[in-house]
Amino acid sequence: MNRTRRPVVTAHRLAGGERLSSAEEPSSPIALSTWLPHRVAHLGWGSTLLVVTPRLSESLIWVLHGMYRRGLNVFALVCTLQPQFKRVQKQADALGVSSHQVIWESDLLGMQKQPHDG
């Protein structure tokens, strides 16, 4: 049986009535920076976008910056070791994209302990 794998977009309600959406990237070789904007176009101002990716490229940073300019809170979690990540992180931060390299669960726990802006 030949099945075509399509992106899956789901939405959940959180305790305060906020909506949590998730999208599964298609198996076909399409760049995340091309695929993502169409999947999050429905998100309104003030929504939080969490992108989990194995690599944070310059083109993806610019796409995420555009989403930041539209009023989204953008976070990128890089789930593999990326050479020169600190340089990429500095560029992303300058463009309003909060980025973190999270390889281990302890990396996520360390993020919780960091002071928040504001």
MOLINNOR-V895601 format. One record per residue. N is the residue number from 1. RES is the residue in one letter. SS is DSSP state (~ for helix, > for strand, _ for the rest). D_LAST is the distance of its C-alpha to the last C-alpha in Angstrom with 1 decimal. Layout:
BEGIN
n	res	ss	d_last
N	RES	SS	D_LAST
N	RES	SS	D_LAST
END
This chain:
BEGIN
n	res	ss	d_last
1	M	_	53.6
2	N	_	51.4
3	R	_	47.8
4	T	_	45.3
5	R	_	41.8
6	R	_	39.4
7	P	_	35.6
8	V	_	34.4
9	V	>	31.6
10	T	>	30.7
11	A	>	28.4
12	H	>	27.5
13	R	>	26.0
14	L	_	23.3
15	A	_	23.3
16	G	_	21.3
17	G	_	23.5
18	E	_	21.3
19	R	>	23.4
20	L	>	23.3
21	S	>	25.5
22	S	>	26.9
23	A	>	29.4
24	E	_	31.9
25	E	_	32.9
26	P	_	36.6
27	S	_	39.0
28	S	_	40.4
29	P	_	39.3
30	I	_	36.8
31	A	_	33.8
32	L	~	30.5
33	S	~	29.3
34	T	~	32.3
35	W	~	32.1
36	L	~	28.5
37	P	~	27.9
38	H	~	30.7
39	R	~	29.4
40	V	~	25.9
41	A	_	27.1
42	H	_	27.0
43	L	_	23.2
44	G	_	21.6
45	W	_	18.6
46	G	_	15.3
47	S	_	17.3
48	T	>	16.2
49	L	>	18.8
50	L	>	19.4
51	V	>	22.3
52	V	>	24.2
53	T	>	26.7
54	P	_	29.0
55	R	_	28.3
56	L	_	25.7
57	S	_	27.9
58	E	~	27.2
59	S	~	28.6
60	L	~	26.2
61	I	~	23.2
62	W	~	24.4
63	V	~	25.0
64	L	~	21.5
65	H	~	20.2
66	G	~	22.4
67	M	~	20.8
68	Y	~	17.3
69	R	~	18.9
70	R	_	20.3
71	G	_	16.9
72	L	_	16.6
73	N	>	13.8
74	V	>	15.9
75	F	>	16.3
76	A	>	19.5
77	L	>	21.0
78	V	>	24.1
79	C	_	26.6
80	T	_	29.2
81	L	_	29.5
82	Q	_	29.0
83	P	_	30.5
84	Q	_	28.3
85	F	~	25.1
86	K	~	23.0
87	R	~	24.3
88	V	~	23.6
89	Q	~	20.0
90	K	~	19.4
91	Q	~	21.0
92	A	~	19.0
93	D	~	15.6
94	A	~	16.9
95	L	_	17.8
96	G	_	14.6
97	V	>	15.9
98	S	>	14.3
99	S	>	17.4
100	H	>	18.7
101	Q	>	22.3
102	V	_	23.2
103	I	_	26.8
104	W	_	27.0
105	E	~	25.5
106	S	~	24.3
107	D	~	22.1
108	L	~	20.3
109	L	~	20.2
110	G	~	18.7
111	M	~	15.8
112	Q	~	15.1
113	K	~	15.0
114	Q	_	12.5
115	P	_	9.2
116	H	_	6.4
117	D	_	3.7
118	G	_	0.0
END
